Amino acid sequence: MATAIITGGSRGLGRALTDHLVRDGWRVVIDGRDPDRLVQVAASLGSGVVTITGDVTDPDHRRQLVAAGAADHDLQLVVNNASELGPSPLPPLADLGLEALRRILEVNVVAPLALTQAALPHLDPTAGAVLSISSDAAVEAYPAWGGYGASKAALDHAVRVLAAELDDSHPQLRVWSVDPGDMRTEMHQAAFPGEDISDRPAPEDVVPALAAIIDLRPPSGRLVAADLLSEVTR
């Protein structure tokens, strides 16, 4: 049975992708900082999901995730989904506190790279993949999105460099960053407090694009979910 690790798998896009993979026969290891949410996911999905409470910035927690993911010797996928938005409402970059920026970078750049480093020796060399969730804020200069956008831009670049490095040593491994587009999630609502975001797609609407990436294994690099969805639904 193929195994995936999905950080931030108890809500939003992580939860939606977890649902899809478990129902498709995967064993999925997820984490989150809210144990009650993880209990709800486990109750909903049963033995197909393994839940571990913790913070992705904690090295011991990351070791637990990799140990659980590699326990059946068939780790095929790592999804770096957990993200930190920063203060809400989002402040201008000139006013963003440096401690808040450090937290954003730690969650959105350092932790995904650290988890990837730990998982790489255990990933299936012919079918393994790392998928990191990015954002259009990584490539567009949106006012007040400077901290989050900079972190996702750094994540995109780290993915490109890692892909180039692995191309010779592990040519069949895939490393992607994916811009899922706007979604109707708690984090997106926090970016726009008090606004109606009901017109945004639900996370479940983005899952077909992620599933297509996982199944079709396109070349490593940065991908945009909307482009893939247009292909999937054509």
C-alpha positions as CSV (number, residue, x, y, z in Angstrom):
1,M,0.0,0.0,0.0
2,A,1.4,3.4,-1.0
3,T,1.9,5.9,1.8
4,A,1.8,9.7,1.8
5,I,2.7,12.2,4.4
6,I,0.6,15.4,4.3
7,T,1.3,18.2,6.7
8,G,-1.6,20.3,7.8
9,G,-3.9,17.4,6.8
10,S,-6.6,18.1,9.3
11,R,-8.3,21.0,7.5
12,G,-8.6,22.8,4.2
13,L,-6.7,21.5,1.1
14,G,-4.7,19.0,3.2
15,R,-7.9,17.5,4.6
16,A,-9.5,17.3,1.1
17,L,-6.4,15.6,-0.4
18,T,-6.2,13.2,2.5
19,D,-9.9,12.2,1.9
20,H,-9.2,11.6,-1.8
21,L,-6.0,9.5,-1.2
22,V,-7.5,7.4,1.5
23,R,-10.5,6.6,-0.6
24,D,-8.2,5.8,-3.4
25,G,-6.4,3.1,-1.3
26,W,-3.5,5.1,0.1
27,R,-2.3,5.0,3.6
28,V,-1.9,8.7,4.7
29,V,0.1,10.1,7.6
30,I,-1.2,13.6,8.5
31,D,-0.4,16.1,11.2
32,G,-1.9,19.3,12.7
33,R,-1.6,21.3,15.9
34,D,-5.3,20.7,16.9
35,P,-5.7,17.2,18.3
36,D,-9.5,17.5,18.2
37,R,-9.5,18.1,14.5
38,L,-7.2,15.1,14.0
39,V,-9.5,12.9,16.0
40,Q,-12.4,13.9,13.7
41,V,-10.4,13.1,10.6
42,A,-9.4,9.7,12.0
43,A,-13.0,8.9,12.9
44,S,-14.1,9.9,9.4
45,L,-11.5,7.9,7.5
46,G,-10.7,5.0,9.7
47,S,-7.5,2.9,9.5
48,G,-6.4,4.5,6.2
49,V,-5.1,7.6,8.1
50,V,-2.5,7.9,10.8
51,T,-2.6,11.2,12.8
52,I,0.2,12.8,14.7
53,T,-0.3,16.0,16.7
54,G,2.5,18.5,16.4
55,D,4.1,21.5,14.7
56,V,6.1,21.1,11.5
57,T,8.8,23.4,12.8
58,D,9.7,20.9,15.6
59,P,12.5,18.5,14.5
60,D,11.2,15.7,16.7
61,H,7.8,16.0,15.2
62,R,9.2,15.8,11.7
63,R,11.1,12.7,12.7
64,Q,7.9,11.2,13.9
65,L,6.2,11.9,10.6
66,V,8.9,10.3,8.6
67,A,9.1,7.3,10.9
68,A,5.4,6.7,10.5
69,G,5.5,7.3,6.8
70,A,8.4,4.9,6.2
71,A,7.0,2.2,8.5
72,D,5.6,0.1,5.7
73,H,8.6,0.8,3.4
74,D,6.4,2.2,0.6
75,L,6.6,6.0,1.1
76,Q,5.7,7.5,-2.2
77,L,4.6,11.0,-1.5
78,V,5.3,13.9,0.8
79,V,2.9,16.9,0.6
80,N,4.2,20.1,2.2
81,N,0.8,21.7,2.8
82,A,1.1,23.3,6.3
83,S,1.5,27.1,5.9
84,E,1.7,30.2,8.0
85,L,-0.1,33.3,6.8
86,G,1.2,35.8,9.4
87,P,-0.8,38.5,11.3
88,S,-4.4,39.0,10.4
89,P,-5.3,41.4,9.0
90,L,-2.2,41.3,6.8
91,P,0.0,44.3,7.5
92,P,2.1,46.3,4.9
93,L,5.5,44.8,4.5
94,A,7.0,48.0,6.1
95,D,5.1,47.2,9.3
96,L,5.5,43.4,9.4
97,G,7.1,42.4,12.7
98,L,10.4,40.5,12.2
99,E,9.4,37.8,14.6
100,A,6.2,37.2,12.6
101,L,8.4,37.1,9.4
102,R,10.7,34.6,11.0
103,R,7.7,32.4,11.9
104,I,6.4,32.6,8.3
105,L,9.7,31.6,6.9
106,E,10.2,28.8,9.4
107,V,6.8,27.2,8.6
108,N,6.7,27.9,4.9
109,V,10.4,27.4,3.9
110,V,12.6,25.8,6.5
111,A,10.1,23.1,7.7
112,P,9.2,21.9,4.2
113,L,12.9,21.6,3.3
114,A,13.7,19.9,6.5
115,L,10.9,17.4,6.1
116,T,11.9,16.8,2.5
117,Q,15.5,16.2,3.5
118,A,14.4,13.7,6.2
119,A,12.0,11.9,3.8
120,L,14.2,11.7,0.7
121,P,16.2,8.6,1.8
122,H,12.9,6.7,2.4
123,L,11.0,7.8,-0.8
124,D,10.5,5.1,-3.5
125,P,13.2,6.0,-6.0
126,T,11.1,5.1,-9.0
127,A,7.6,6.4,-7.8
128,G,8.4,8.9,-5.1
129,A,7.4,12.6,-5.2
130,V,7.4,15.7,-3.1
131,L,4.6,18.2,-3.7
132,S,4.8,21.6,-1.9
133,I,1.9,24.0,-1.9
134,S,2.8,27.4,-3.2
135,S,0.7,30.5,-4.1
136,D,0.2,33.1,-6.8
137,A,1.6,35.5,-4.1
138,A,5.0,33.9,-4.9
139,V,5.1,35.6,-8.3
140,E,2.7,38.6,-7.9
141,A,3.4,41.7,-5.8
142,Y,0.2,41.9,-3.9
143,P,0.2,44.7,-1.2
144,A,0.3,43.3,2.3
145,W,1.2,39.8,1.1
146,G,5.0,40.5,1.3
147,G,5.9,38.1,4.1
148,Y,3.8,35.2,2.9
149,G,4.6,35.9,-0.8
150,A,8.4,36.0,-0.1
151,S,8.2,32.7,1.7
152,K,6.4,31.0,-1.1
153,A,8.8,32.5,-3.7
154,A,11.6,31.0,-1.6
155,L,9.8,27.7,-1.5
156,D,9.4,27.7,-5.3
157,H,13.0,28.4,-5.8
158,A,14.1,25.7,-3.4
159,V,11.9,23.2,-5.3
160,R,13.5,24.2,-8.6
161,V,17.0,23.8,-7.2
162,L,16.2,20.5,-5.6
163,A,14.7,19.2,-8.8
164,A,17.8,20.2,-10.7
165,E,20.0,18.5,-8.1
166,L,18.0,15.3,-8.2
167,D,17.8,15.1,-12.0
168,D,21.1,13.3,-12.2
169,S,21.1,11.2,-9.0
170,H,17.4,10.3,-8.9
171,P,15.9,11.1,-12.3
172,Q,12.6,9.3,-11.6
173,L,11.8,11.3,-8.4
174,R,9.5,14.2,-8.9
175,V,9.6,17.5,-7.0
176,W,6.8,20.0,-7.6
177,S,5.5,23.3,-6.2
178,V,1.9,23.9,-7.0
179,D,-0.2,27.1,-6.9
180,P,-3.7,26.0,-5.9
181,G,-5.3,29.3,-6.5
182,D,-7.7,31.1,-4.1
183,M,-9.8,28.7,-2.0
184,R,-12.5,29.0,0.6
185,T,-10.4,28.1,3.6
186,E,-9.9,29.3,7.1
187,M,-6.5,30.7,6.2
188,H,-7.9,32.6,3.2
189,Q,-10.6,34.0,5.4
190,A,-8.0,35.2,7.9
191,A,-6.3,37.1,5.1
192,F,-9.6,38.9,4.4
193,P,-11.3,39.2,7.9
194,G,-14.9,40.2,7.7
195,E,-15.2,39.8,4.0
196,D,-17.4,37.3,2.2
197,I,-15.2,34.7,0.4
198,S,-18.0,32.3,-0.4
199,D,-17.3,32.8,-4.1
200,R,-13.9,31.1,-3.8
201,P,-13.7,27.4,-4.8
202,A,-13.8,24.8,-2.1
203,P,-10.5,22.9,-1.5
204,E,-12.2,19.8,-2.8
205,D,-12.5,21.6,-6.2
206,V,-8.7,21.8,-6.4
207,V,-8.0,18.1,-5.5
208,P,-8.6,16.8,-9.1
209,A,-5.6,18.9,-10.2
210,L,-3.4,17.6,-7.4
211,A,-4.6,14.0,-8.1
212,A,-3.7,14.5,-11.8
213,I,-0.2,15.6,-10.8
214,I,0.3,12.6,-8.5
215,D,-1.0,10.1,-11.1
216,L,0.5,11.6,-14.3
217,R,3.9,12.6,-12.7
218,P,4.7,15.6,-15.0
219,P,8.3,16.9,-14.9
220,S,9.5,18.5,-11.7
221,G,8.9,22.3,-11.3
222,R,6.2,24.9,-10.6
223,L,2.7,24.1,-11.6
224,V,-0.6,26.0,-11.5
225,A,-3.7,24.1,-10.5
226,A,-6.0,26.1,-12.7
227,D,-4.0,25.2,-15.8
228,L,-4.2,21.5,-14.9
229,L,-7.9,21.6,-14.1
230,S,-8.6,23.0,-17.5
231,E,-6.8,20.0,-19.0
232,V,-8.5,17.5,-16.6
233,T,-12.0,18.7,-17.4
234,R,-11.5,19.2,-21.1
